[in-house]
Amino acid sequence: MAFQINSDQKKNDKHFGFRRKVYIFIICTIISSLIWILIKLSRDYKEIQKYHVVYTNIPADKVMVNDPDTVFTLDLKTKGFRLFSNMIFFKPRTITIDVASLLKKKKNSKTDFFIATSDLFQIVGGQIGYSNNVTTISPDTVYFRMEKSYCKKVQVKAKLNITFASQYELDGVIKCDPENVVVSGPKAVIDTIRFVETAGKNLTNLSSNQSFSIDFAKQYYDVKLKMVPGQEKIFIPVDKFTEDTLNIPVTIENNVNNYIVRTFPEQIKVTYLVSLGNYKKVKTDMFSVVADISKAVSARQNKLKVEVNKSPSFVKIRKIEPEKIEYILIK
């Protein structure tokens, strides 16, 4: 029994010694790897990175008519520690350039301007987290073509494609807020603008009021126009509609010969749509149905054409019955 215990003890000691060696090897490997990484990160490195550029603060009296470079390629020289930390913690990919403060005019030109990117090292380096580490910016010069900006106030039209749910209709008019905007841009383009449209929008199966903001159509920005304000607020009044009818007496117009005119029938049945909210507002005296006797007499027609020439703004005329009536003239 004593021999068995000693044998097991030796086996355990052997396994423990092996595990210890493995642990020591792993620890040494980790330490050496860390030292190697620290040595590598302490060295200087050159890096090429690309950044998107946004131009702000364009002079108020100018409009930019060309498309300047929107990507900068930067050569960076910095320690590996900085590259590694920025890759993890600091990843801006957009550079903002204040045009008004940096713009220079090209000699003997009224419209050509430029910014030398050699003047941007500190600005760009500060924005991307590499202060004093930017060695080159490409392109070396950004060119701008700017013309005098002209402006005028024009009407806004909403470009909407609308369908309604069953029994629902537009209850009034679509409202644009504001109704007019100030458009500015090159004179050649401004002179052709009579109104501006919003971006297109499809609205289907509407059964309630709609309110939303919308941009202007892309075509205006393509020709360097600017709208103030830059968005429109749209309100679409929607309500459930019902159909109803009224009998309206016919009024004779243009009776220059002062005939006594009797019509058959004397009243016209007017069918209209009205929203539930306005249903109780409808009165007979809000409608007028007329017939032009002079046209019928001169053309020797035996029937008069009738028309609705007055109705409330909040109703929609569906039909009138009959559309033509017989008449007798008594001289």
BALONU-55723 format. One record per residue: z, y, x of N, C-alpha, C in turn; residue in three letters. Coordinates in pm, whole numbers, padded with zeros to 5 digits, always signed. Layout:
BEGIN
ZYXZYXZYXALA
...
//
This chain:
BEGIN
+00000-00121+00085+00000+00000+00000+00000+00124+00087MET
+00077+00126+00195+00084+00241+00288-00051+00265+00350ALA
-00122+00159+00385-00256+00171+00444-00353+00238+00347PHE
-00343+00205+00220-00431+00261+00117-00408+00411+00104GLN
-00284+00455+00107-00252+00598+00094-00307+00675+00211ILE
-00291+00624+00333-00341+00692+00452-00492+00704+00449ASN
-00559+00601+00400-00707+00601+00390-00754+00709+00294SER
-00689+00718+00180-00727+00821+00081-00702+00960+00136ASP
-00594+00978+00210-00561+01109+00266-00668+01153+00366GLN
-00713+01057+00447-00817+01090+00544-00947+01132+00476LYS
-00980+01062+00366-01104+01097+00292-01094+01239+00235LYS
-00978+01271+00178-00959+01405+00121-00967+01513+00227ASN
-00906+01485+00345-00911+01582+00454-01054+01603+00502ASP
-01132+01496+00503-01271+01504+00546-01353+01590+00451LYS
-01334+01566+00318-01406+01645+00216-01365+01792+00222HIS
-01237+01818+00243-01188+01956+00249-01247+02028+00370PHE
-01255+01958+00481-01312+02018+00601-01460+02052+00583GLY
-01533+01966+00512-01676+01991+00488-01696+02112+00398PHE
-01614+02117+00289-01624+02230+00198-01591+02361+00268ARG
-01493+02356+00355-01452+02477+00428-01567+02528+00515ARG
-01634+02434+00580-01748+02474+00664-01859+02536+00581LYS
-01883+02478+00461-01986+02533+00372-01951+02674+00329VAL
-01823+02694+00292-01778+02827+00248-01794+02930+00360TYR
-01755+02888+00479-01765+02979+00595-01911+03014+00620ILE
-01999+02915+00609-02142+02939+00631-02197+03038+00528PHE
-02160+03019+00401-02208+03108+00295-02159+03251+00318ILE
-02030+03263+00352-01973+03396+00375-02042+03464+00492ILE
-02065+03390+00597-02133+03447+00714-02275+03489+00680CYS
-02343+03406+00599-02480+03438+00559-02482+03568+00477THR
-02387+03580+00383-02380+03701+00300-02353+03823+00386ILE
-02258+03811+00478-02223+03925+00564-02341+03965+00651ILE
-02408+03867+00709-02523+03898+00795-02637+03959+00714SER
-02654+03911+00589-02759+03967+00503-02728+04113+00469SER
-02602+04140+00440-02561+04278+00409-02583+04368+00529LEU
-02545+04318+00647-02566+04398+00769-02714+04424+00789ILE
-02796+04321+00767-02942+04336+00784-02997+04440+00685TRP
-02949+04433+00559-02994+04529+00457-02952+04671+00495ILE
-02828+04685+00542-02778+04818+00581-02860+04875+00695LEU
-02895+04789+00790-02978+04834+00903-03114+04880+00853ILE
-03174+04801+00764-03305+04835+00709-03300+04965+00629LYS
-03196+04980+00546-03187+05099+00461-03154+05224+00540LEU
-03101+05210+00659-03067+05327+00740-03189+05383+00812SER
-03299+05314+00810-03420+05359+00878-03498+05458+00791ARG
-03586+05533+00856-03676+05625+00784-03795+05548+00731ASP
-03836+05584+00607-03951+05518+00544-04046+05624+00487TYR
-04171+05588+00484-04271+05672+00417-04311+05605+00286LYS
-04317+05685+00181-04345+05633+00047-04446+05724-00022GLU
-04539+05666-00096-04636+05743-00176-04606+05717-00323ILE
-04584+05825-00398-04553+05813-00541-04636+05912-00621GLN
-04668+05873-00745-04746+05959-00835-04658+06008-00950LYS
-04677+06135-00989-04597+06196-01095-04689+06273-01190TYR
-04659+06263-01319-04730+06342-01419-04679+06485-01415HIS
-04769+06582-01434-04734+06724-01425-04752+06792-01560VAL
-04652+06870-01599-04658+06951-01721-04648+07098-01681VAL
-04743+07179-01730-04746+07321-01698-04684+07400-01813TYR
-04585+07483-01780-04516+07563-01882-04528+07711-01849THR
-04489+07794-01948-04482+07938-01929-04617+07997-01886ASN
-04722+07962-01962-04852+08025-01940-04840+08172-01979ILE
-04895+08267-01901-04886+08408-01938-04927+08431-02082PRO
-04847+08510-02155-04866+08527-02300-05002+08585-02336ALA
-05060+08666-02248-05187+08730-02280-05307+08651-02232ASP
-05282+08528-02184-05390+08445-02131-05399+08312-02206LYS
-05518+08254-02201-05536+08119-02254-05607+08037-02146VAL
-05554+07919-02119-05610+07832-02015-05729+07755-02074MET
-05848+07773-02015-05969+07713-02073-06020+07595-01992VAL
-05956+07565-01880-05994+07444-01806-05882+07342-01815ASN
-05903+07228-01756-05802+07123-01754-05756+07101-01610ASP
-05647+07166-01569-05600+07149-01431-05547+07009-01407PRO
-05530+06977-01279-05480+06844-01241-05346+06816-01307ASP
-05333+06698-01363-05208+06662-01432-05132+06550-01361THR
-05180+06510-01241-05110+06408-01162-05099+06458-01018VAL
-04977+06456-00964-04953+06487-00823-04925+06358-00749PHE
-04987+06342-00632-04955+06231-00542-04870+06285-00429THR
-04749+06231-00413-04653+06283-00318-04633+06185-00203LEU
-04634+06239-00080-04593+06162+00037-04447+06197+00066ASP
-04362+06095+00071-04219+06116+00093-04176+06050+00224LEU
-04086+06115+00295-04027+06057+00415-03877+06071+00403LYS
-03809+05957+00391-03665+05961+00369-03601+05829+00409THR
-03471+05827+00409-03397+05706+00443-03413+05602+00333LYS
-03401+05477+00375-03411+05369+00279-03304+05376+00172GLY
-03182+05426+00212-03075+05440+00114-03120+05529-00002PHE
-03187+05642+00031-03230+05736-00073-03336+05672-00163ARG
-03433+05603-00103-03537+05537-00183-03475+05435-00278LEU
-03383+05356-00225-03322+05250-00305-03240+05309-00420PHE
-03156+05409-00390-03071+05466-00495-03154+05539-00600SER
-03260+05608-00557-03344+05679-00655-03420+05582-00744ASN
-03461+05469-00687-03532+05369-00767-03443+05317-00879MET
-03312+05310-00852-03219+05253-00952-03165+05359-01046ILE
-03126+05475-00991-03050+05572-01070-03128+05697-01109PHE
-03241+05724-01047-03309+05853-01067-03459+05829-01075PHE
-03510+05824-01197-03651+05788-01213-03730+05889-01296LYS
-03728+06017-01264-03813+06110-01339-03958+06089-01299PRO
-04046+06083-01395-04188+06065-01366-04269+06185-01415ARG
-04200+06295-01448-04269+06415-01493-04219+06535-01414THR
-04311+06612-01362-04279+06735-01289-04318+06853-01376ILE
-04230+06951-01391-04256+07070-01471-04283+07188-01378THR
-04396+07254-01399-04435+07368-01316-04438+07494-01401ILE
-04361+07595-01359-04359+07725-01425-04478+07805-01373ASP
-04584+07814-01453-04709+07872-01408-04696+08021-01380VAL
-04634+08096-01471-04628+08242-01459-04563+08286-01329ALA
-04463+08213-01281-04390+08255-01162-04462+08218-01032SER
-04563+08133-01039-04629+08083-00917-04777+08118-00909LEU
-04833+08168-01018-04978+08188-01028-05027+08298-00935LEU
-05140+08272-00869-05206+08372-00785-05352+08387-00830LYS
-05403+08511-00826-05540+08537-00869-05636+08517-00752LYS
-05748+08452-00783-05852+08434-00682-05919+08568-00655LYS
-05949+08596-00532-06005+08724-00492-06138+08750-00563LYS
-06154+08872-00613-06277+08919-00679-06310+08840-00806ASN
-06210+08788-00874-06232+08714-00999-06130+08758-01103SER
-06175+08769-01228-06086+08806-01338-06031+08684-01412LYS
-06094+08571-01391-06057+08453-01471-06007+08335-01387THR
-06026+08340-01256-05991+08226-01171-05857+08249-01101ASP
-05766+08151-01117-05633+08159-01058-05602+08026-00989PHE
-05494+08025-00911-05458+07900-00843-05310+07899-00810PHE
-05259+07778-00783-05125+07757-00729-05140+07665-00609ILE
-05092+07708-00495-05095+07625-00375-04977+07529-00380ALA
-05004+07401-00374-04895+07304-00387-04804+07303-00264THR
-04847+07366-00155-04757+07381-00040-04636+07468-00073SER
-04649+07549-00181-04537+07632-00226-04441+07556-00318ASP
-04472+07431-00344-04396+07357-00446-04301+07251-00388LEU
-04296+07238-00254-04219+07129-00197-04074+07128-00244PHE
-04007+07243-00238-03867+07249-00278-03850+07226-00428GLN
-03940+07289-00506-03932+07276-00653-03952+07130-00694ILE
-04059+07068-00641-04090+06930-00678-03984+06835-00626VAL
-03942+06855-00499-03841+06767-00441-03711+06769-00519GLY
-03671+06890-00565-03549+06901-00643-03557+06831-00777GLY
-03674+06833-00839-03689+06771-00971-03691+06619-00963GLN
-03743+06564-00853-03757+06418-00846-03646+06353-00763ILE
-03551+06435-00713-03438+06378-00638-03467+06355-00492GLY
-03569+06421-00437-03603+06407-00296-03609+06544-00228TYR
-03508+06624-00244-03504+06756-00180-03523+06741-00029SER
-03612+06825+00026-03641+06829+00170-03706+06702+00224ASN
-03752+06615+00133-03815+06491+00179-03963+06482+00144ASN
-04017+06583+00075-04159+06582+00039-04238+06637+00157VAL
-04334+06558+00208-04413+06602+00324-04553+06647+00286THR
-04607+06592+00178-04742+06628+00135-04752+06617-00016THR
-04825+06711-00076-04857+06703-00219-05008+06710-00234ILE
-05062+06617-00305-05207+06616-00331-05231+06625-00482SER
-05322+06714-00527-05411+06801-00449-05334+06914-00381PRO
-05400+06978-00281-05332+07087-00210-05336+07218-00288ASP
-05426+07226-00390-05437+07347-00471-05469+07307-00615THR
-05403+07372-00711-05431+07352-00852-05502+07477-00904VAL
-05620+07457-00963-05701+07570-01008-05688+07589-01159TYR
-05683+07714-01200-05674+07750-01342-05783+07851-01374PHE
-05849+07828-01487-05941+07929-01539-05878+07985-01666ARG
-05851+08113-01666-05782+08175-01779-05861+08295-01830MET
-05872+08301-01961-05937+08414-02027-05835+08491-02109GLU
-05872+08611-02145-05786+08690-02231-05770+08620-02365LYS
-05648+08617-02415-05620+08548-02541-05634+08644-02659SER
-05708+08601-02761-05725+08678-02884-05658+08601-02997TYR
-05615+08672-03099-05546+08604-03208-05581+08666-03343CYS
-05561+08587-03448-05574+08637-03585-05501+08543-03678LYS
-05472+08593-03798-05401+08514-03899-05503+08448-03992LYS
-05489+08319-04014-05582+08246-04100-05504+08155-04195VAL
-05572+08112-04301-05511+08024-04401-05502+07881-04350GLN
-05402+07810-04398-05384+07669-04365-05428+07582-04483VAL
-05503+07477-04453-05543+07380-04555-05492+07242-04515LYS
-05426+07178-04610-05372+07044-04584-05483+06940-04605ALA
-05505+06858-04503-05608+06754-04510-05541+06622-04549LYS
-05531+06601-04680-05458+06486-04731-05545+06400-04821LEU
-05525+06272-04813-05591+06177-04902-05481+06110-04985ASN
-05477+06142-05115-05363+06103-05199-05407+06016-05315ILE
-05331+05911-05338-05345+05833-05461-05207+05824-05526THR
-05207+05810-05659-05081+05812-05733-05058+05677-05803PHE
-04932+05647-05826-04897+05530-05905-04940+05554-06050ALA
-04945+05447-06126-04988+05456-06266-04901+05555-06343SER
-04968+05647-06417-04907+05749-06502-04850+05868-06422GLN
-04864+05867-06290-04815+05979-06209-04932+06063-06161TYR
-04909+06195-06151-05012+06289-06111-04950+06401-06027GLU
-05037+06479-05968-04993+06600-05899-04944+06701-06001LEU
-04820+06746-05987-04760+06838-06084-04762+06981-06028ASP
-04878+07042-06033-04892+07177-05979-04986+07178-05860GLY
-04948+07249-05755-05033+07259-05637-04955+07215-05513VAL
-05029+07167-05415-04969+07130-05287-04933+07259-05212ILE
-04812+07266-05162-04765+07389-05097-04760+07369-04945LYS
-04819+07464-04873-04813+07467-04727-04718+07580-04686CYS
-04626+07550-04598-04530+07650-04550-04533+07653-04397ASP
-04585+07765-04339-04633+07885-04407-04776+07866-04458PRO
-04819+07957-04548-04955+07950-04601-05057+07996-04497GLU
-05014+08082-04404-05102+08133-04299-05033+08118-04164ASN
-05113+08096-04060-05060+08088-03924-05139+08181-03834VAL
-05077+08218-03721-05145+08299-03621-05211+08205-03521VAL
-05342+08217-03508-05420+08134-03417-05461+08218-03298VAL
-05438+08168-03178-05477+08241-03057-05558+08150-02967SER
-05649+08213-02891-05735+08136-02802-05849+08221-02751GLY
-05951+08158-02690-06067+08232-02639-06141+08303-02752PRO
-06192+08421-02723-06258+08502-02825-06375+08429-02890LYS
-06454+08358-02810-06571+08289-02863-06533+08186-02969ALA
-06416+08125-02953-06370+08026-03051-06301+08094-03168VAL
-06217+08193-03140-06143+08263-03246-06239+08324-03347ILE
-06351+08376-03301-06447+08441-03392-06506+08345-03495ASP
-06502+08215-03466-06561+08116-03558-06460+08058-03655THR
-06331+08088-03637-06226+08026-03718-06203+08107-03846ILE
-06214+08040-03960-06186+08102-04091-06058+08046-04152ARG
-06028+07924-04118-05904+07858-04163-05876+07743-04067PHE
-05758+07687-04074-05725+07569-03993-05674+07459-04085VAL
-05704+07336-04047-05661+07220-04124-05550+07146-04050GLU
-05467+07081-04128-05367+06993-04069-05433+06864-04024THR
-05362+06785-03949-05408+06651-03918-05421+06572-04048ALA
-05510+06476-04052-05529+06396-04172-05410+06304-04199GLY
-05383+06282-04326-05272+06192-04363-05305+06124-04494LYS
-05285+05992-04498-05306+05914-04619-05172+05889-04688ASN
-05169+05917-04818-05048+05894-04899-05090+05814-05021LEU
-05035+05697-05038-05079+05607-05144-04968+05576-05243THR
-05012+05557-05368-04921+05509-05473-04797+05597-05490ASN
-04817+05729-05490-04704+05821-05500-04643+05820-05640LEU
-04509+05825-05645-04440+05831-05773-04320+05927-05767SER
-04316+06007-05661-04207+06105-05647-04254+06218-05557SER
-04179+06329-05558-04213+06442-05472-04214+06400-05325ASN
-04303+06462-05248-04313+06432-05107-04296+06560-05025GLN
-04216+06552-04919-04194+06666-04831-04193+06616-04688SER
-04274+06678-04601-04283+06633-04462-04344+06742-04376PHE
-04328+06728-04244-04390+06818-04147-04510+06746-04085SER
-04611+06824-04048-04732+06764-03995-04794+06857-03891ILE
-04857+06798-03789-04925+06875-03686-05059+06925-03737ASP
-05120+07012-03659-05255+07056-03689-05355+06957-03629PHE
-05479+06963-03678-05581+06869-03634-05606+06882-03483ALA
-05630+06770-03419-05648+06764-03273-05766+06850-03228LYS
-05865+06868-03313-05987+06940-03274-05957+07082-03227GLN
-05852+07144-03279-05821+07282-03240-05763+07287-03099TYR
-05685+07187-03063-05627+07184-02929-05734+07149-02825TYR
-05835+07075-02867-05944+07041-02776-06021+07164-02731ASP
-06024+07269-02814-06094+07393-02777-05994+07502-02737VAL
-05874+07458-02696-05773+07546-02637-05715+07648-02735LYS
-05702+07612-02861-05637+07701-02957-05488+07671-02964LEU
-05413+07775-02999-05269+07761-03017-05232+07817-03153LYS
-05152+07743-03230-05108+07786-03362-04958+07818-03359MET
-04922+07928-03422-04781+07966-03436-04750+07990-03583VAL
-04658+07910-03642-04583+07800-03579-04673+07679-03552PRO
-04621+07586-03474-04701+07472-03429-04708+07356-03527GLY
-04633+07364-03637-04636+07258-03739-04634+07321-03878GLN
-04679+07243-03975-04674+07284-04115-04575+07198-04192GLU
-04508+07261-04287-04424+07187-04381-04503+07172-04511LYS
-04519+07052-04557-04598+07023-04676-04507+06974-04788ILE
-04530+07027-04908-04457+06980-05025-04557+06942-05133PHE
-04547+06819-05181-04637+06767-05285-04554+06738-05409ILE
-04569+06819-05516-04492+06793-05638-04558+06681-05720PRO
-04480+06581-05753-04531+06464-05826-04441+06440-05947VAL
-04504+06409-06061-04424+06379-06179-04501+06279-06265ASP
-04426+06216-06354-04487+06125-06450-04551+06206-06562LYS
-04672+06168-06599-04746+06242-06700-04761+06158-06827PHE
-04771+06230-06938-04798+06165-07067-04915+06235-07133THR
-04982+06165-07222-05098+06221-07291-05059+06265-07432GLU
-05112+06381-07473-05084+06430-07607-05206+06505-07659ASP
-05205+06540-07787-05319+06611-07848-05270+06727-07934THR
-05357+06826-07948-05334+06940-08037-05464+06973-08107LEU
-05454+07024-08231-05572+07075-08303-05576+07227-08288ASN
-05683+07276-08227-05695+07418-08194-05811+07478-08272ILE
-05791+07590-08343-05901+07653-08418-06007+07709-08324PRO
-06132+07707-08372-06245+07756-08294-06260+07906-08314VAL
-06276+07978-08202-06300+08122-08205-06446+08147-08167THR
-06517+08227-08252-06658+08257-08227-06667+08376-08133ILE
-06750+08364-08030-06772+08471-07934-06915+08525-07945GLU
-06932+08648-07898-07063+08715-07887-07138+08718-08022ASN
-07064+08749-08128-07126+08763-08260-07177+08907-08275ASN
-07283+08938-08201-07334+09076-08194-07392+09124-08327VAL
-07440+09033-08410-07499+09071-08539-07396+09066-08652ASN
-07273+09044-08616-07163+09042-08713-07188+08947-08829ASN
-07240+08829-08798-07256+08726-08900-07118+08674-08942TYR
-07115+08623-09062-07000+08543-09103-07033+08399-09065ILE
-06950+08341-08978-06980+08208-08924-06876+08110-08972VAL
-06926+08006-09032-06837+07897-09072-06874+07773-08991ARG
-06770+07712-08934-06794+07595-08849-06739+07469-08914THR
-06801+07358-08877-06760+07227-08930-06746+07130-08811PHE
-06625+07093-08778-06496+07131-08835-06452+07269-08785PRO
-06345+07317-08840-06294+07448-08800-06196+07437-08682GLU
-06147+07318-08660-06055+07296-08549-06106+07185-08459GLN
-06067+07194-08331-06107+07096-08230-05983+07021-08182ILE
-05999+06892-08165-05890+06810-08113-05894+06813-07959LYS
-05789+06868-07898-05780+06878-07752-05679+06774-07701VAL
-05725+06688-07615-05638+06587-07553-05606+06631-07411THR
-05480+06629-07376-05439+06681-07244-05329+06593-07185TYR
-05315+06607-07054-05205+06542-06982-05102+06648-06945LEU
-04976+06614-06956-04869+06706-06919-04754+06625-06859VAL
-04688+06683-06760-04574+06614-06698-04458+06611-06796SER
-04373+06513-06779-04257+06500-06868-04167+06623-06857LEU
-04163+06682-06738-04079+06800-06721-04128+06921-06796GLY
-04258+06926-06825-04317+07042-06895-04358+07011-07040ASN
-04329+06891-07083-04379+06847-07214-04337+06941-07327TYR
-04211+06982-07329-04161+07064-07439-04207+07209-07430LYS
-04268+07246-07320-04314+07385-07304-04448+07410-07373LYS
-04521+07305-07405-04656+07320-07458-04653+07372-07602VAL
-04726+07482-07626-04740+07540-07760-04888+07560-07791LYS
-04918+07558-07923-05057+07571-07967-05119+07702-07922THR
-05043+07811-07927-05100+07942-07892-05128+07959-07743ASP
-05094+07857-07663-05128+07861-07522-05273+07820-07497MET
-05341+07768-07602-05477+07719-07589-05573+07811-07665PHE
-05695+07813-07616-05802+07884-07687-05931+07805-07673SER
-05997+07781-07787-06125+07711-07789-06231+07806-07844VAL
-06342+07824-07772-06443+07922-07811-06580+07857-07823VAL
-06667+07925-07901-06807+07885-07913-06891+08011-07909ALA
-06999+08011-07830-07086+08128-07813-07198+08121-07917ASP
-07188+08206-08021-07287+08201-08128-07422+08256-08085ILE
-07420+08354-07992-07546+08418-07952-07639+08318-07883SER
-07585+08230-07802-07667+08130-07734-07732+08034-07834LYS
-07654+07991-07932-07707+07896-08031-07815+07960-08116ALA
-07794+08087-08156-07892+08154-08241-08022+08179-08166VAL
-08011+08230-08041-08132+08260-07963-08211+08134-07930SER
-08142+08023-07912-08211+07898-07881-08241+07817-08007ALA
-08206+07874-08124-08229+07808-08254-08169+07666-08256ARG
-08049+07659-08207-07976+07532-08207-07893+07521-08335GLN
-07886+07402-08387-07810+07384-08511-07666+07342-08487ASN
-07627+07338-08360-07488+07306-08326-07440+07401-08217LYS
-07310+07427-08221-07246+07512-08122-07170+07426-08021LEU
-07186+07462-07894-07108+07395-07791-06972+07464-07781LYS
-06864+07385-07780-06730+07443-07773-06669+07418-07635VAL
-06586+07513-07593-06521+07504-07462-06377+07551-07473GLU
-06292+07492-07389-06154+07540-07378-06153+07649-07271VAL
-06129+07773-07312-06130+07881-07213-05990+07931-07176ASN
-05888+07872-07238-05751+07906-07200-05662+07786-07226LYS
-05578+07757-07128-05481+07648-07143-05370+07671-07041SER
-05252+07614-07061-05143+07632-06965-05181+07574-06828PRO
-05133+07638-06724-05165+07593-06588-05106+07456-06557SER
-05006+07415-06633-04937+07289-06602-04991+07170-06684PHE
-05103+07189-06756-05164+07077-06827-05303+07049-06770VAL
-05351+06929-06792-05484+06890-06750-05562+06843-06873LYS
-05670+06913-06902-05752+06878-07019-05828+06749-06991ILE
-05810+06652-07078-05880+06525-07064-06012+06524-07139ARG
-06009+06573-07266-06132+06575-07345-06112+06662-07469LYS
-06224+06703-07526-06221+06773-07654-06313+06699-07751ILE
-06273+06695-07877-06350+06624-07980-06359+06708-08107GLU
-06481+06731-08154-06609+06701-08089-06645+06809-07989PRO
-06742+06780-07902-06784+06879-07803-06883+06979-07863GLU
-06949+06941-07972-07039+07032-08042-07008+07027-08190LYS
-07019+07144-08257-06988+07151-08400-07104+07216-08476ILE
-07115+07181-08602-07217+07242-08687-07169+07377-08738GLU
-07260+07463-08776-07222+07597-08821-07321+07646-08926TYR
-07274+07743-09004-07358+07813-09104-07338+07962-09082ILE
-07452+08033-09082-07447+08179-09073-07463+08240-09212LEU
-07376+08334-09244-07386+08407-09371-07409+08555-09334ILE
-07530+08605-09367-07563+08742-09330-07508+08840-09433LYS
//
